[in-house]
């Protein structure tokens, strides 16, 4: 397998697919890329410049002389032209004017290009290019370097007036994108600095004698005995390009900058909104469409190549280097992990045998991206992932086919009649489904949208359906996430259960937690709808009421032999429905029975409940204690905590038949209620107000001596 992967890694297709993953990573992190080094002032000869001066062929060198004359007062650190002046112009005076201006700038640089295609050209006879000296300290095998016997260099007058740097940045043979750039070039048998390295040398004010080139390790720039800059390079002297988002650079127009400089010359006032220029690296390049210096980058199929030089320069100035991790280092640990997990999962189910390798791949993918984003470590993705999945896929496919054949019979017969959860339960059991059920303890769940009939009046059918899809999807996702089972939808109502068909002891707690999350999610939906706009106000005020009850119920396949559904039946279910409808009478949005509260608190005590009442619901004879789910205790506001405490004190007086005392306490708690009539849309009551009215009612009512606080509900 290892040999196979290394063989595949040499194929162009494999390298191209890996490059696609690298480009995706560059794009994915672009929004969080840091700004470029402020010392770089990128100046582009763009459309504005060509419109003002004329097409590129008509530009004369006195234009550049005037530009540098304007720069003179601002004292830039380096002025570097990312193109070369290899031929004398028709007007020697203009050449002389440009050369003369460059002599005023110690850090003036022009480009050169080494061309190894001109095999028949005479090797450049001079040991230097003007005043630019070759490096004397080059350690390592030069065979992988960019080498050329000749090329295009500045005319002698320019080469003596300014420093020279080679602008070569060869594109990748695979996709044409420049993924690395040389820092040193062998030209005419001697090693010279690249354009970027020459900029750095002039910026730091050091000569070639202070530069050491160790091929396969680094280019070292030093002052005295101290290395001030260490740039990692490969065996050919190339540096990997760590592309940052194009937005990191804001190019200044060539003529536009000249106009700013002219304005400064007359006003001596430099606006804060304009680049400072002083001490900066003024990097000049072609940026107008139609000019020749363009090529692909990870961000675009056609970009000015001066951006590549700017990226490389920014990488060095910020120490922002891209470290490419070799494939063999990853495979050394990745493939043994694949075989180890394969052995570990040999007796696991097909689902686990598929899920765990995929999870490991996702984890590797996520880790590789985070390391790329935060540390600029480029791990290979395509081949390691492919190799890992091949190892597991080959072993898994036989088991998968066999199990799929066994399961397909039941799924084909019953997949259209029962819920997916029940189908999976039947498949796992290996038994054919049959009518009937069994008794199990569950927590029944009912929810309903407040005043839904008004929604039907305000919205046409299409808009109503869209609204319900948003609502039902969000609520059902929470129900299922918390381990609940969807029984059915009845219009806007959701009916579900916790604890079946798969039983778990904390089903009551899960149900209560889901109600908190549903109300929170509904609040987020209201905000989303408000941002979208175009809905009637009632949509922005949507509320849902939820009822829960815990107890025994009949669970199973109910219906006829031709069509049946997995559902629940019994008194427990009916009482849950009464809790949902009864919540309206108390002005609350979640009402649960005492059984649900006790069962939930047995498992975990982080949900705040408030005792509401002991009621006899319509159709029953036995009283039931009812509670409101207030939320997670850690999230309650001080007002909500105070409301619960004061309200509980009011209940004590109410049960003691101290009606006036209870009213006084309930009036205090009413001011702390989270739902206040007149302040929140759709809120007309709250428990404190309900109990104030109840006290007035009970004050004139006849009560048995053994009255225990029960109250007979007059409606469902």
N, C-alpha and C positions, 0 to 999 in steps of 0.2 A: 504493500500500500504506500509506504514512504517513497519507494522508488517510482511508483506510478505518479504520485503527486509532484515529485521533482521533475519528472519527464513532462507532465502537463504544464508545469510552471514555465517551461521554455517556449511554449506555444504563444503566438501573437494573440490569439483569442483570449487565453487565460490572462495575459498581462493587460489586455484591453479591458476585460471585465473587472480586474482589480483596480485599474485606473478609474473606472466608473464609480466604484465605492469610495475612492479617495476624493473624487470631485464632489460626490454627494456630501462627504464629510466637510469639505471646505464650505459648501453652500449652507449646510445645516448649522454651522457655527457662526456664519457671517454676521448674523444680527447681534451677537455678543462679542464680536471682535473689538479689541481695544483700538483707540485712535492711533494714527500713524505718529511717528516721532515728530515733534513740532519743529525740529531742525530742518526737515525736508520741505522745501518749497517747490512743488511740481509746477512747471510752467509749460503749457501746451501751445503749440502752433496749431490753432484750431480754425474753425470756419470764420470766426470774427477776424482773426489775423489775416487770413487769405482775402477776405472781403475788403479789408482796409488797405492792404499793400499790393495784392494781386496774387495770381496763381503762383505756386511754388517755383516754377521754372523762371519766373520774372524777379524773384528775390535776389538782390545783390548784397554783397558782404558789407556794404556800408550800413545796411539795416541792422546787422548784428553789432557793428561798431557803435551805432547810435544807442542801441539797447544797453551795451556795456558802459557807454558813457553815462547813461541815466542811472545805472547801477552803482557807479563809482562812489557817489555821495553816501549811499546806504551801507557800504562796506560788507558785502556778503562774505561768508567764510570760504565758499567754493562756488564757482560757476562752471557747470559741466554740460557740454553739448552732446546729446545722445545721437549724434550723426557725425560723419567725417567729411573733411574738406580735402579730398585727395587730388584735386585738380585746380590749377590756377584759373582764375576767372579772366574774362576778356579785358577787364580793367584793373591793371596792377595797382593803381592808386587805391582802389577800394579794398583790395587784399591787404595792402600796407596799412590802411586805416584800421582794419579789423585786428591785424596782428599787433599794431601799436597799442590799441586799447587793451588787448589781452595781457600785454606786458605790465600793465598797471595792477593786475590781479595775480598775486602769488599762487592762488588756487585755481587758476583757469585750466580747464581740461577740454580736449576735443577727442573724438573717437577714432578708432582704427578697427579694421576687421582683418583677421587672418583667414586666408582662403586656400584650403588644401586641394581645391579642384584644379588649380592652375599648375599642373605638374611640369609644364614646359617653361614656366617663367623662371627667370634667373633669380637665384636666392638673393635676398636682400643683402647687398655687399657690406653695409656699415654695421658695426657692433652695437650702435645705439639708434634710436629713433629721435632725432633732435636731441633735446636735453633729457629725455626719458632713458634712464639706465636700466639694464636687466638686473635680475636678482642673482646674487652670488651664492646664497645659501639655500640650495634646493636639495632636499634629502629624499631619496626613494627612486623607484623605477619610473621613468617618464613615458613608458610605452603607452599608457592609457590616457595621457594628456591630450588636450586639443592641440594639434601640431600642424603647422603649415610652413612651407618654404617661403611664401610670399603672401601678398594681400594688398589691401588698400590702406594707405597711411596718409596722414596730413602732409601737405606740401611743406618743404623744408622751412619756409618762413614761419608757418604756423607751428611746426614741430619745435622750433626754437623759442617761440613766444609762449607756448602753453604746454602743459603736460599731456601725455597721450595715454589713453586706456583702451583696451580692446573690448568692443561691444558685443563680441560673439556670444550668442545664447542659443545653441542649437536645439531645435525642436525634437520631441520624442519621435522615434521612428514608428511607434505604434499608433499614436493619435495626433501627432503634430503639436501637442501642448508642451510648452517649455516647463519642465518639472525640476530642472536643476540648471545651474549656471556656473561656468568656470570662473574661478578667482584668479587663475594664472593661465597663461597661454605660451606655448613654445613657438616662437616666431623666428625663422632664420637661424635655428639652432640655439637660441637663447630664450630664457624664460622672462616674460614681461607681465606686468599687472593687468588685470581686467579693468574695465571702466569703473566698476564698483570699488575694487581694491585701490585704484588710484585716487578715487574720491576720499576714501578713508585715510590714505596716507597724507593727502594734502590737508584734510581736516585736522589730523593730529600733528601735522608739521614734521613728518619723519621721512627720511630717504630710504632707498632700497636696501642700504646696509643694515637698517633696523628691522628688516623683514626676514623671517625664516619660514620656509615652505617645507613642511613635512608631509609628503604625499601619503594619503591614507589616514592622516591624523588631523592636522590643523595648519592654518596660516597664522603665524604669531607676529604681532606688531609690538615693538617694545620701545621704551624710553629708558635709557640707562640700562640697569640690570633687570628692570621690572617689565614683565609682559603686560601691556595695557589692554590688548585685544587678542582673543584667541577664537578663531573661526574654524569650526569643524569642516573638513573636506574629505572626499573619498580618494581612492588611489589615483584618479585622473585629475585631481585638483578641483573637482566640482562641489558646489554647495547645494544642498536640497533647498528648493524654494518653498517657503512656508507662506502660502497665499493667505492674505487677509482680505476681508470684504472690500470691494471697490469703493464703498462709501468711506473707507478709512482715509482716502485721498480726495482732496478737493482741488483739482487743477486750476491754476490761475492762467488766464489767457495771456499769451506773449505780448500782443499789442496792448491789451488791457493793463498789464503791469507797467509797460512803458509809459502809458498815459498817466498812471498813478505817480510814477516816478517824476514825470514832467510836472505834475501838479505840485509835488513836494518841492521841486526846485524853485517854484515861484512863490509858494506859500510858507514853506518850511514847517508846515503842520502835517503830521502823519496821522490819519484817522485810526482809531483803535480797532475799527472793523476790518482793516486791511493788514495783510501779512507784514511782519516787521522787517524782513529781508536781512537786516544786520546780523552777521554771524551765521546766517543760514546757508544750507546747501541749495543753490538755485539749480535745479535739474531741468534742462530744456529738451523737449522732444516733440516729434510730430504727433498730432492728435486729431487731425481733420480727416474725415472720410475721403477716400480717393488717393491718399498718399500711400507710399509703399511700406512704411514701417508698422505693419499691423499683423496680427496672428491670433490664434485661439488661446484662451486661458480657461481654467475651470469654471469661470463665471460667464463666459461668452465665447461664441464662435469667432468673434472678430473684435480684438481690443488693441489699442495702441501699445506697442511693445515697450515704450518707455515706462509703462506701468510695471513691467517685469523687472526692469532695472530699479524702479522705486521700491518694489516689494523686497528685492534682495538687499538693497541698502537699508531699508527699515528693519529687516530681520537682524542685520548685524548691529545696527545702532541700539536696538532694544534687546539684543541677546535672545531673540525669538527664533531659535533654530528648530527645524523639523528633523526629528530623529526617526529614521526608517528602520524598523525592527526586521531583521532578516527572517525569511520564511523558515529556515531550518531551526531557528531558536524556538519558534512557536510550535512547530510540529514535534519537536523534541519532548514537549510536555503535553501537547494537545492530543496526539494520537494514542499515547499510553492511557490517557484519561478515557478516551473513547472505548478502548478494549476493557478497561476496568469497569466502566459503567455497564458495558455489554454483559460482562460476567455477573455483575451484581443484579442485573435485571432479567437474568435468564429464566427465572420462575415467576416474574411479575406479570401482571395482566398486560394485554396489548396496549391499553390506554396509558398505563404508567410507562411502558416501554417506549411509547411515542412521546409522551409529555415530558419526561425527564431529559432526554436528549435535546428536545426543542427548547426546554427551559435553559439548559446549559448553553445552547447556541445563542439564545436571546441574551443570557448573562454575559457571554463573551462579546457579543455584538455591542451591548450597552457599555461594557467596560472599555472596549476598544474605542468607542466614540467619546466617552468621558475623558479617557487619557489623551485622545487626540485634541479634544476641546480645551482641556485644562493644562496639559503638559506638552502638547504638540508631539506626541509619540504616535507614529503611524504604524499600527499593527496590520499585517495582512489579513484580509477578511475572506475573500472569495475562496481560495484553496483550503484554508483550515476549516471553514464551515462546510464546504463541499465534502472534504475528506471525512469529517466527523459524521455527517449525515449518511455518507455512503456506507461506512462501517455499520452503523445502526440500521440503516434502511435495508441492507442486504439480509441481516439477521431477522429483521422484523417482518419482512414481506410474506414469508411462508405462514407464520402464525396469524398474520392479519387476514390472509385469504381464507384460511380454515375457519377462523372465528366469524368472519363476515358471512360465510355461507351458512353457518349455524344460526346466526341471528336474523338473517334476511327473511326467513320464513315467517317468524312472528311479526317482524316489523311490517312486512308486506300485508299481512292479514289485519293487523290492528292499529297500524300507525295513523290511519285516518279517523279513528274512532275515539281514541283516548289520548291523554296528554303525553308529551314526550317523557316526562318523569316516570309515568306508570309503565310506558312501553319498556324503558330501560330496566325498571324493576322486574318486569315479567321476563325480559331477556336474561337478566342475571339469575333469576330463580330457576329458569329452564322449564317452568310450568306454563301450561296454557291458561289463559284467563277464563274466569267463570263469574257468573252473577253471584251477588251476595257480599257480605261484609263482615267485619269483626269490630268489637268494641275496643277503643283505645282512648287514652287521655290525650287531648289536643287543646290547643288554644284557637278558638274560632275567631275569624277576622271579618269585619264588615266595614266598608267605608262608602260615603256618599257625598256628592258635591252639594254644598249649601245653595238652595234656591236654584236648582238646575233648570226648572221650567222657564225661568226668566232668561237663561242663556238661549234656550230654543226660540224665544220670541225675538231676541236681539240679533241673532246670527242666522244667516242662511245655512242651508244644509252643508255646503262645501266647507265653509269656515268653521262650522260647529265640529265637523269630522276632524279637521286639521287640529283644532284646539284639543279635542279629546285624545287624539293620537299622542300629542305632546304630553298631556297629563297622565294618561293611562300607562304610557311607556315608562315615564319617570317613576311612578308609584310602583308599578309591577317590578321594575328592576330592583328597587329597594326590598320589596317583599321577597323576591327570589334570592337576592344577595344575603339576606338575613336567614335564609333556610326555609322560607315559607313556600307553600304550594298554592298556585292559583287554581281556584275551583272554577270560577266563571266570572264573566262580566254581565251585569244587568243594566244596560244603558250606561250611565255614568258610575254606577256602583261597582265596587270590586269585592268579591267574596273569595276568601282564602282560608288557609289553615296552617298552623305550625305544629309540627310533631308527627306528620304523616305525609306520604307513605313511609318516610324514613323517620324513625323516632330518635329524638335527642332530649335529654332531661331538662335542658334550659329553654324549652320552646316558649314558655310564658315570657321569660326575660327577652328573648329574641323578638317576640311580637311587640312588647312594650317599646323596645329600642327602635324598632322599625317605625312606630308611630311618630316618634320624635323626629327621626330622619325624614319622614314623609312631609311633615309640616315644614321642616326646614327647606326641603327641596321645592315644595310648592311656593315658598317665599322667593326662591331663586327663579322659579318659572315666572312668577308675577313680574319680577324685575326684567327678565328677558322679554316678555311680551310688551312691557312698557317701552323698552329700548327699541323693539321692532316697530312699535306704533301701529296705528290703523285698527285697533280693537276698541270696542265700546268700553266704558269705564268699568262695567261689571266684571270684565275679564281681569282687570288689574286688582280687583277686590275678591277674587275667587278664594273660597275657603272650603275645606272638606272636614266632615265629621267622621270619627272612627270609633267603633265599639269592639271590645274584646271580652271574651269569657273563656275560662279554662275549666275543663271537666271531661267526663267520659262522653263519647259520641260513637255512633256507628260509622265506620269508615270502610268504603269498598266500592265495587262496581255496581252502580244502581241504574236501573232502566229495564229494557226488554232484551230478549235474546238477540234481536237484530241491531239494536243500538243502545249503548249504555255509556255512562260516564263515571269517572272516579270522583266521588263527592262525599259529603258528610251529612249526617242526619241526627236529630235528637234534641232534647231540651237544652243542652249546652249551646247548641247552634242557635236555637230560637232566642235564648237570653242574650247572646252576643248581638243579634240583630236589634233587640230592644235597647241594648246599651248604646248602639249607634244612634237610633232615633231619639232615645231619651236624653242624649247629650244636649240636644237643642233646648230642652226645658230648663237646663241649668246654665245655659250660655257658655258651655265649654265645647272643645273640639275633639277631645279624646276622653271617653268614659269607659272604665273597665270594672269588672266585678271584683269583689274581695278575694275570690279564689285566684284570680289572675295576679293580683298584687302579692298575695302570700307566696304563690309559686315562683314569681319573678324574684322576690327578695330572698328566697331560699338559695338562689344561685348566685346573686350579686346584688349589692346594696348601693348602687350608684345612681339609681333613678329616684327622683322625688315624686311621691304620690300625695294627693290631698284627699282626705275623707270628704265626701259630698253629702251622702244621705243613706238611710236604710229604707228601701222602697219595696213595695209589692207591685210588680209590673202587671199590666193588663194580661189576663190569661193565666196567671200564676197565683198561688195562695201563700207561698212562703216568702218572707222578706229577704232581700239581698242587699248587702252593703255595696255602695258604689264609690269609686275613687276616680279622681282626675289625674292623668299623667301630666305633670308640670314640666318635665324635661330632665336632662341629666343634672344631678345635684351640683356638679362642678360648674355648670354653666348658668345657674340661677343668679339673677340680680339680687342685691340686698332687699329691694322692694318685694320681689317674689317670695323670698325667704320670710320676710316679715309678714307678708299676707298669709302664708300658710300658718304661721304661729298664732297670729291674732284670730284667724278664722277658726282654728282648732279650739281656741278658748271660747269663742262664740258657740261652737257646737256643744261644748261641755255645759254651758248655761242653758242652751236649747234643750238638751236631754234632761236637765234638772228642772225644766218647765219655768225657768226664770226668763219669761218672754221679754220683759223690758230690758233686763240686763243683757240678754242675747242680742237684742236690736242695737243697743249701744255699742257692743263689741263689733257686730257685723258692719255697722256704719264706719267704724275705723278701718276694718279690713277692706271695705268697698273702695276706699281711696287708694289702696295699694294693688287692686286687681290688675292683672296684665291686660285684660280685655275690658275696655271702658266704652259704654254706649256713647255715641256722639263723637268719639275720637277715632275709632277704628271702623272702617267700612264694614257693614253687615253685622255689627255687634249691637244687640239690643238688650242684652242681659248679662249678668255674671252671677256666680254662686252666692256672693254676699248679698246682692240685691234680691235674689230668689229667696234666701233665708229670712231677709227682713220682711218680705211679703208673707212668708210662711208663718212667721211668729205672730203676725197680725191675724192670720187665719186660725192658727192653733189656739190663740188666746181666748177665742169665743167658742171653741169646739169642746165637745165632751170627750174626755180621754179615760180609758180604763186605768185602774190603779196600777196595773202591771205594764202599762205602756212602755215600750222599749225604744221608742224613737222611730218606729216604722211609719211609713207614709204611703197611702194608697194612690198610685198614679191613676189619673183620670183619662189618660190618652196613651197611645203607643209611642 
